Structures are given as C-alpha cells and as structure tokens.
Amino acid sequence: MNVLAEPRIAIVGATGAVGQTMISILEERRFPLADLRLMASSRSAGRIVETRWGSVKVEDLASADPAGVDIALFSAGGARSLKFAPRFVAEGAVVIDNSSAFRMDDAVPLVVAQVNDEAIRSHEGIVANPNCTTMVAMMAAGPLHYAAGLRTMIATSYQSVSGSGQKGMDQLASEIDHFGKDTKSLVSGRWQEPPGDLYARPIAYNVLPLAGSITDAGYTDEEWKLVHETRKILDRDTIAVEPTCVRVPVMVGHGIAASLWFDRPVDLDEAVAILGTAPGTELWDDVRVPTPIDTAGKDDILIGRLRETVGHKGGLSLFAVGDNLRKGAALNAVQLAELLLL
C-alpha cells in the first residue's frame, strides 16, 4: 500500500496514556500529516482535544467510519485491535498496532525502528509494535546481534507501573500515600493492606517478581513475549532467551539487566564501539548510571553497566532503560509511520 507524503492519520485509543503520548510526539516531530482524527471508546467520545492542528473531537471507535484514513496508530488493547484493525485495512489504511494482537502473526512484521527497519516493507496492511520491554532490550541487543550473532540472552526486566496504563500509575500513587502515613509499619511488618487489586501484592516500597499473568511452564505472558519477540525481530529462531519480568515502584521507564552471548566472543572495546554509535541510544559509563527517572520524556534508550561476563566468558552484561510510553510504545509507532513515508 502506498502512503501519501502528507497522510491522514487516526489515533485509536487517543485518550489513553500511550494515545496522548502519540499526539505529543506527532507534534514534537512535526509529522507532516494532512488531517488528524482521534478515536476512543464511547466513554471518551465527544471530548475536545487541543492539538497543533487545531481542536479535534474524539470519535466513538465503534461507529467511526475509517474511510479516508491513510495510517492508523492503534493503542486500544488487543481485543479492539482484532475487531477494528481489519476494518481500517479494508478501507485502505495501514495500521500500526501497539497491542499483542498481531505480533506473532507470520504475515505481520514486528518492527523496532532503528533495529530492523527493512521488515516493515513486507507489511500487508498491519505492522506490529513490539512489547515495551522487548523494545528496550532490542535497542541494545540488536546492534550487537548484527555484529556478532546473538545466541543466548538471560534477561531480567524492571518494569514501571505505567506498563499497566494509567491505572498502574494511579495505584502506585495511592499506595505511596497509604504507606507514607506510617512508614514504621513497613519495618515492623505491621503494615495494613492498601486498597486496590491491580497487582498481586503491594507495589509501593516493594518489588513484585510477577509482571503479567502466569501462562505456560510457570512463565508469565510478559516473559514469553520477550522470548518470542526477540527471535522474530532479530530473525533468528534459535536464540535462547531466559526471562524474568519484575514490576517495580517506578512511574515511567522499563529497565532490562541482560547478559548476552554470541556466535563469537565480543570484548568490551568492540561493544563500546558498536553501542557508542548505535542510533536511538546513549551509552553511559559507570559514573552516570542510567536509571528510569533519567529516561522520562526522553526518546533515546540509555545503556550502562557494560562489562564482560565473568561466570561464562566471552559474553557481555549490560543494563538498558527507556521511557516505555515513548520508545516503548508511542515513539516507535510514530517512527514506523515515518518509515512508511520513505
């Protein structure tokens, strides 16, 4: 499908955290659009959103006519993507979907801009945005893979609550307020359970080694995404991925601690040369340790704690962190839209 130089854009899920970030990124990057339509559930329909292109009324997705849309940026959940994305494609739009609905579909390219850009050329109307955690990991692992061939990755994620949407951020804020009234109880063990059931255990002042829902073999769906999406993005089915996904009391910014082994040994000097020039990343040394709070509102993925492995020689260990609402979701979607214009 050909896309106009100044396409007509629709954002589906426009009033959610990612949808709002999509709007701001389109504005920041001065995306050359001819028209902007915003769509959401009936609950948000009728709301007026002020944009660089004027005041836009939010349409009810269920009744909106997709005719005339060139590119639709979807961030409305998997069920809505499965139901509505084909309708947009049938009317001639290219859908860039931020849910997990199409990621493992063989006919749908799974693309991290600046890592596997060329994969987007094979689209048949739908392009999938990877999971936000996988996205951060691939910005670091991708350049190393293309140089030396990734063979094994042991990865532990430190995922912010915004990965659960606005509800996650509200839950963390509520629990911080709850526990902040009696922090001594956190030391004595006499704390009271906070209200809310979004997470299996309290998240404020805590770490929850369960991001996502338990599925096959005791692993969560978030962990399986890291396995399968890594292989698809890097186009290598034999990569061995051992994942653990953890939720942490951070508003924005997903981190990944990863140890990587390749088809050949990679030393520190080579890794610095590769990652120091990788697009969309910043390589930080140990004096400037990259943390989630450093990434808030930032486009680049920060990479630090880079070192050679000691337990099993020949590999690399590193920590990568990025704003999951931006590069982990909205920014990558907009970058994919930009690729469609080339």
C-alpha positions in Angstrom: 0.0 0.0 0.0 1.3 3.5 -0.9 1.1 6.2 1.8 0.8 9.8 0.9 3.6 12.3 1.7 1.2 14.1 4.0 -1.1 11.3 5.2 -4.4 11.4 7.0 -3.7 10.0 10.5 -6.1 8.4 13.0 -5.1 7.6 16.6 -7.2 4.8 18.1 -7.2 4.9 21.8 -6.3 8.5 21.7 -7.3 9.4 25.3 -5.2 6.7 27.0 -1.6 7.3 28.3 0.0 6.0 25.1 -2.5 7.6 22.8 -1.9 11.0 24.4 1.8 10.5 24.1 1.4 9.7 20.4 -0.3 13.1 19.9 2.5 14.9 21.6 5.2 13.1 19.7 3.5 13.8 16.4 3.6 17.4 17.4 7.2 17.4 18.6 8.4 15.7 15.4 6.3 18.0 13.2 4.9 14.9 11.5 3.7 16.1 8.0 0.0 15.0 8.3 -2.9 16.3 6.3 -5.6 15.5 8.8 -5.8 14.1 12.3 -8.7 12.0 13.7 -8.9 10.8 17.3 -10.9 7.8 18.3 -11.6 6.1 21.6 -14.4 4.2 23.4 -17.8 5.7 23.8 -16.8 6.8 27.3 -14.4 9.4 25.8 -16.3 10.2 22.6 -17.2 13.9 22.3 -14.2 15.1 24.2 -12.3 18.0 22.6 -8.5 17.7 22.4 -6.4 20.7 21.6 -3.6 19.8 19.1 -1.1 21.6 16.9 -3.5 21.0 14.1 -6.5 22.6 15.9 -9.3 21.3 18.1 -10.2 17.7 17.4 -13.3 16.0 18.7 -12.8 12.4 19.8 -14.9 10.0 17.8 -16.6 6.8 19.1 -14.5 4.0 17.6 -17.5 1.7 17.4 -19.3 4.0 15.0 -16.4 5.8 13.3 -16.0 5.5 9.6 -12.4 4.6 8.8 -12.7 5.7 5.1 -10.0 8.2 4.2 -7.5 7.2 6.9 -4.0 6.5 5.5 -2.3 5.5 8.7 -4.0 4.4 11.9 -2.0 4.3 15.1 -3.7 1.8 17.4 -3.3 1.7 21.2 -6.6 0.5 22.4 -5.9 -3.1 23.6 -5.8 -6.4 21.8 -9.5 -7.1 21.6 -10.2 -3.8 19.9 -7.3 -4.2 17.5 -8.6 -7.6 16.4 -12.0 -6.3 15.9 -11.3 -2.9 14.3 -7.9 -3.0 12.6 -9.1 -5.2 9.7 -11.9 -2.6 9.0 -9.3 0.1 8.7 -7.1 -2.0 6.4 -10.1 -2.8 4.2 -10.6 0.9 3.7 -7.0 1.4 2.6 -5.3 2.3 5.8 -2.0 0.9 7.2 -2.5 0.0 10.8 0.4 0.3 13.3 -0.8 -1.7 16.3 0.6 -1.3 19.8 -1.1 -4.4 21.2 0.0 -8.0 21.2 -2.9 -9.0 18.9 -0.8 -9.4 15.7 2.8 -9.6 16.9 3.3 -13.3 16.3 1.3 -13.4 13.1 3.7 -14.5 10.3 2.1 -12.1 7.9 2.6 -9.1 10.2 6.1 -7.6 10.5 7.2 -6.8 14.1 9.4 -3.8 13.9 11.7 -1.8 16.2 12.6 1.4 14.3 16.4 1.8 14.1 16.9 -2.0 14.6 15.0 -3.9 11.8 13.5 -1.1 9.7 13.5 -3.1 6.5 11.0 -5.6 7.9 8.2 -3.0 7.5 8.4 -3.3 3.7 6.7 -6.7 3.9 3.5 -5.4 5.5 0.1 -6.4 4.2 -1.7 -3.6 5.9 -0.8 -4.2 9.5 2.5 -3.5 11.3 3.0 -4.6 14.9 4.8 -2.6 17.6 6.8 -4.9 19.9 6.2 -5.2 23.6 7.7 -2.2 25.5 10.1 -4.4 27.5 11.3 -6.2 24.4 11.7 -2.8 22.6 14.2 -1.6 25.2 16.2 -4.8 25.1 16.4 -4.9 21.3 17.8 -1.4 21.1 20.9 -2.7 23.0 20.9 -6.3 21.7 20.1 -5.6 18.1 23.3 -3.8 17.1 25.4 -6.4 18.9 23.5 -9.2 17.2 24.1 -7.8 13.7 27.8 -7.6 14.5 28.3 -11.0 16.2 25.1 -13.1 16.1 23.1 -13.3 19.3 23.0 -16.8 20.6 21.8 -16.6 24.3 20.2 -13.8 26.4 19.5 -14.0 30.1 17.3 -11.0 30.9 15.6 -9.7 34.0 13.2 -6.7 33.5 12.4 -3.9 35.9 9.1 -2.7 34.6 7.4 0.5 35.6 3.8 0.7 36.6 2.9 2.8 33.6 3.2 -0.6 31.7 -0.2 -1.2 33.3 -1.5 2.1 32.0 -3.0 5.0 33.9 -4.4 2.5 36.4 -0.9 1.4 37.3 0.3 4.9 37.9 -2.8 5.7 40.0 -2.3 2.6 42.0 1.3 3.4 42.8 0.5 6.9 43.8 -2.3 5.7 46.1 -0.1 3.1 47.8 2.7 5.6 48.3 0.2 7.8 50.1 -1.2 4.9 52.1 2.2 3.6 53.3 3.6 7.1 53.7 1.3 7.8 56.7 3.1 5.1 58.7 6.4 4.1 57.2 7.5 2.5 60.5 4.9 -0.3 59.8 7.0 -1.3 56.8 9.9 -2.0 59.1 7.9 -3.8 61.8 5.8 -5.8 59.5 2.5 -4.4 60.9 1.5 -2.6 57.7 -2.1 -2.7 56.5 -3.0 -3.9 53.1 -3.6 -0.9 50.7 -6.8 -0.7 48.7 -6.9 -1.8 45.1 -6.3 -5.2 43.5 -4.5 -4.3 40.3 -1.3 -6.2 41.4 -0.9 -9.5 43.2 1.0 -7.8 46.0 1.5 -4.1 47.0 3.8 -2.3 44.6 4.8 0.8 46.6 8.0 0.4 48.6 8.1 -3.1 47.2 9.3 -5.3 44.2 6.9 -7.7 42.6 8.6 -10.6 40.7 5.4 -11.2 38.6 4.8 -8.9 35.7 2.0 -10.2 33.6 -0.1 -13.3 34.1 1.3 -16.9 34.6 0.9 -19.0 31.4 3.0 -21.9 30.1 5.7 -23.6 32.2 5.3 -21.1 35.0 6.4 -18.2 32.9 4.3 -15.0 32.5 2.9 -13.7 29.2 5.4 -10.8 29.6 8.2 -13.3 29.8 7.1 -15.2 26.8 6.8 -12.0 24.8 10.5 -11.4 25.5 11.3 -14.9 24.2 9.2 -14.9 21.0 9.5 -11.3 20.0 13.3 -11.3 20.4 13.5 -14.2 17.9 11.2 -12.6 15.4 12.7 -9.1 15.5 16.2 -10.4 15.1 15.1 -13.1 12.6 16.8 -15.9 14.4 14.6 -18.7 15.9 17.4 -20.3 17.7 18.2 -17.5 20.2 17.9 -18.9 23.7 16.2 -16.4 25.9 15.8 -16.9 29.7 13.5 -14.2 31.0 12.3 -12.9 34.4 9.9 -10.0 34.4 9.6 -7.9 37.5 7.3 -4.9 38.4 9.0 -2.1 40.3 7.6 1.0 42.0 8.6 3.4 39.2 6.2 5.6 37.3 7.8 5.5 33.9 10.8 3.7 32.5 11.4 0.0 31.9 14.9 -1.4 32.6 16.5 -4.6 31.4 19.5 -6.3 33.0 20.8 -8.6 30.3 23.7 -11.0 29.8 24.4 -11.8 26.2 26.5 -14.4 24.4 27.2 -14.5 20.7 28.5 -16.8 17.9 31.9 -15.5 18.7 33.4 -13.7 21.8 32.8 -9.9 22.0 35.1 -7.9 24.2 34.4 -4.6 25.9 36.2 -2.4 23.4 34.2 -3.8 20.5 31.0 -3.5 22.4 31.7 0.2 23.3 32.5 0.9 19.6 29.2 -0.7 18.5 26.8 0.7 21.1 28.5 4.1 21.2 27.3 4.7 17.7 24.0 2.8 17.7 21.1 5.0 16.6 18.5 5.9 19.2 20.7 5.0 22.2 23.1 6.7 24.6 26.0 4.8 26.1 26.6 5.9 29.7 29.6 4.9 31.8 29.6 3.8 35.4 29.9 7.4 36.6 26.5 8.2 35.1 24.4 5.1 35.9 21.3 5.1 33.7 18.0 4.8 35.7 14.3 5.0 34.8 14.0 8.6 36.1 16.7 9.6 33.7 14.6 8.4 30.7 11.3 10.1 31.5 10.3 12.1 28.4 13.4 11.0 26.6 13.5 9.4 23.2 16.8 7.5 23.5 17.4 4.2 25.3 20.1 4.6 27.9 22.7 1.8 28.1 25.1 1.4 31.0 26.9 -1.1 33.3 28.5 -2.5 30.2 31.0 -5.2 31.1 32.4 -8.6 30.1 30.8 -11.7 31.6 32.8 -13.4 34.4 30.8 -16.6 35.1 30.8 -17.7 31.5 33.4 -15.9 29.5 33.0 -14.3 26.1 29.7 -12.5 26.6 28.6 -9.1 27.8 26.4 -7.9 30.6 24.6 -4.5 30.5 21.7 -2.5 31.8 19.3 -0.8 29.3 16.5 1.5 30.3 13.9 3.6 28.4 10.7 5.5 28.6 8.1 2.8 28.0 5.5 5.3 26.9 7.8 6.8 24.3 10.3 4.4 22.6 8.5 1.5 24.3 5.2 2.4 22.6 4.2 5.8 21.1 7.5 7.0 19.7 8.2 3.7 17.9 4.7 3.8 16.4 5.3 7.3 15.1 8.8 6.3 13.8 7.2 3.4 11.9 4.7 5.8 10.4 7.7 7.9 9.3 9.2 4.8 7.7 6.1 4.3 5.7 6.6 7.8 4.1 10.1 6.9 2.8 
